[in-house]
Amino acid sequence: MNYTIRAVTDQDISFMWDMLYESMYVPAGQKPFSRDILQDPSIAKYAEHWGRAGDIGFIALTEDGQPMGMITARLFQENNQGYGYVGADVPELGMALSQAFRGQGIGTALMRTLFEELQNNGTTRVSLSVDPNNTAAVKLYQRFGFVEVGMVDTSITMVADVQQQFSF
């Protein structure tokens, strides 16, 4: 499949909210979250006021411009921590792909693009939060050097050294 990856623009904000909803792991057979969960301040903080200093995001698009998935990195403060917070100087990664585009290497390409950008701007570490039952995501993150550093509720917090070299 041919696709392009480019930086997130203001026109992508609506899709960013869709991907934020898509990123919430629901085990097989369980009822999905209500979309109202996006209004919860602990969730909304990942997309609201996008474009502030330090925000980095990339979107994958099909040849005809259909958005397929997105990856973001955003800094949070100690008094407004994200689920994967490890420090005010460590951006937290968020990523999701539309269901139809999973398992095709797009997540790997988005991760590569984000890591290159983080390396270029001198960022040393990046964190994330993931449900340990989301095995496909955990495997992808481990390939990029993420290691478990803690747990919040039912999700594990992982951190990676972005200056490490990967041969993907």
C-alpha positions as CSV (number, residue, x, y, z in Angstrom):
1,M,0.0,0.0,0.0
2,N,1.3,3.4,-0.9
3,Y,0.9,6.2,1.6
4,T,2.5,9.4,2.7
5,I,3.4,10.7,6.2
6,R,3.4,14.5,6.9
7,A,3.3,16.8,9.9
8,V,-0.1,17.4,11.5
9,T,-1.8,20.6,10.5
10,D,-4.8,22.5,11.9
11,Q,-7.0,20.7,9.3
12,D,-6.1,17.4,11.0
13,I,-7.4,18.3,14.5
14,S,-10.8,16.6,13.9
15,F,-9.0,13.3,12.9
16,M,-6.8,13.7,15.9
17,W,-9.8,13.5,18.2
18,D,-11.0,10.4,16.2
19,M,-7.6,8.8,16.8
20,L,-7.6,9.7,20.4
21,Y,-10.9,7.8,20.8
22,E,-9.4,4.9,18.7
23,S,-6.4,4.7,20.9
24,M,-8.4,3.6,23.9
25,Y,-7.9,-0.1,24.1
26,V,-11.1,-2.2,24.4
27,P,-10.5,-6.0,25.0
28,A,-12.2,-8.3,22.5
29,G,-15.9,-8.8,23.3
30,Q,-16.1,-5.8,25.6
31,K,-18.3,-2.8,24.9
32,P,-16.4,0.2,23.5
33,F,-16.2,3.4,25.5
34,S,-18.8,6.1,24.9
35,R,-17.4,8.9,22.8
36,D,-18.3,11.2,25.7
37,I,-15.0,9.9,27.3
38,L,-13.2,12.4,25.0
39,Q,-14.7,15.2,27.2
40,D,-13.0,13.8,30.3
41,P,-10.2,16.3,31.1
42,S,-7.7,13.4,31.7
43,I,-8.4,12.3,28.0
44,A,-9.0,15.6,26.3
45,K,-5.6,17.0,27.4
46,Y,-4.0,14.8,24.7
47,A,-5.7,16.8,21.8
48,E,-7.1,20.0,23.1
49,H,-5.2,23.2,22.3
50,W,-3.0,21.3,19.8
51,G,-0.1,23.3,18.4
52,R,1.4,24.6,21.7
53,A,5.1,24.7,22.1
54,G,6.7,21.2,22.0
55,D,3.7,19.5,20.3
56,I,4.9,17.1,17.5
57,G,2.5,15.1,15.3
58,F,2.5,13.1,12.1
59,I,-0.4,11.7,10.1
60,A,-0.4,8.9,7.6
61,L,-2.5,9.3,4.4
62,T,-3.5,7.1,1.6
63,E,-2.6,8.1,-2.0
64,D,-6.0,9.8,-2.3
65,G,-5.6,11.7,1.0
66,Q,-7.6,9.5,3.3
67,P,-6.2,9.7,6.9
68,M,-5.1,6.3,8.2
69,G,-3.4,7.0,11.5
70,M,-1.6,9.5,13.6
71,I,1.2,9.7,16.1
72,T,1.8,12.6,18.5
73,A,4.3,13.5,21.2
74,R,3.3,16.1,23.8
75,L,4.8,17.5,27.0
76,F,2.8,17.6,30.2
77,Q,3.6,19.3,33.5
78,E,3.7,17.6,36.9
79,N,0.4,19.3,37.9
80,N,-1.3,18.1,34.7
81,Q,0.2,14.7,34.1
82,G,-0.7,12.3,31.3
83,Y,-1.1,8.6,31.9
84,G,2.4,7.9,30.7
85,Y,4.0,10.9,32.5
86,V,7.6,10.4,33.7
87,G,8.8,14.0,33.7
88,A,8.1,17.5,32.4
89,D,11.0,17.2,29.9
90,V,9.8,13.8,28.5
91,P,7.1,14.0,25.8
92,E,4.3,11.4,25.9
93,L,3.6,9.5,22.8
94,G,0.1,8.8,21.5
95,M,-0.7,6.7,18.5
96,A,-3.6,5.1,16.7
97,L,-4.5,3.7,13.4
98,S,-7.9,3.3,11.9
99,Q,-8.9,-0.4,12.2
100,A,-8.7,-1.0,8.4
101,F,-5.1,0.0,8.3
102,R,-3.6,-2.0,11.2
103,G,-1.0,-4.7,10.7
104,Q,0.4,-3.1,7.5
105,G,3.6,-1.5,8.8
106,I,2.1,2.0,9.0
107,G,2.5,2.1,12.8
108,T,6.2,1.3,12.4
109,A,6.6,4.0,9.8
110,L,4.9,6.6,12.0
111,M,7.1,5.6,14.9
112,R,10.2,5.9,12.8
113,T,9.1,9.4,11.6
114,L,8.5,10.5,15.2
115,F,11.7,9.1,16.5
116,E,13.7,10.9,13.7
117,E,12.0,14.2,14.6
118,L,12.7,13.7,18.3
119,Q,16.3,12.8,17.6
120,N,16.7,15.9,15.4
121,N,15.3,18.2,18.1
122,G,17.6,16.7,20.8
123,T,14.9,15.0,22.8
124,T,16.5,12.1,24.8
125,R,13.5,10.1,26.0
126,V,9.8,9.6,25.2
127,S,7.2,7.8,27.3
128,L,3.8,6.3,26.7
129,S,1.0,4.4,28.5
130,V,-0.4,1.2,27.1
131,D,-2.8,-1.6,28.2
132,P,-0.6,-4.7,28.6
133,N,-3.3,-6.7,26.9
134,N,-2.8,-4.6,23.7
135,T,-0.1,-7.1,22.6
136,A,0.3,-5.7,19.1
137,A,1.0,-2.2,20.4
138,V,3.3,-3.5,23.2
139,K,5.4,-5.5,20.7
140,L,5.7,-2.5,18.4
141,Y,6.8,-0.3,21.3
142,Q,9.3,-2.9,22.5
143,R,10.9,-3.0,19.0
144,F,11.6,0.7,19.4
145,G,13.3,0.2,22.7
146,F,10.4,1.0,25.1
147,V,10.8,-0.7,28.5
148,E,8.3,-0.8,31.3
149,V,9.0,1.7,34.1
150,G,5.7,1.6,36.1
151,M,2.0,1.1,36.1
152,V,-1.0,3.5,36.4
153,D,-4.3,1.8,37.0
154,T,-4.4,-1.1,34.5
155,S,-1.9,0.4,32.0
156,I,1.9,0.2,31.9
157,T,4.1,3.2,31.5
158,M,7.0,2.7,29.1
159,V,10.0,4.8,28.2
160,A,12.4,4.7,25.3
161,D,15.8,6.3,24.7
162,V,15.1,8.1,21.3
163,Q,18.8,8.7,20.6
164,Q,19.4,4.9,20.3
165,Q,19.9,3.8,16.7
166,F,17.4,1.4,15.2
167,S,17.8,-0.7,12.1
168,F,14.3,-0.9,10.8
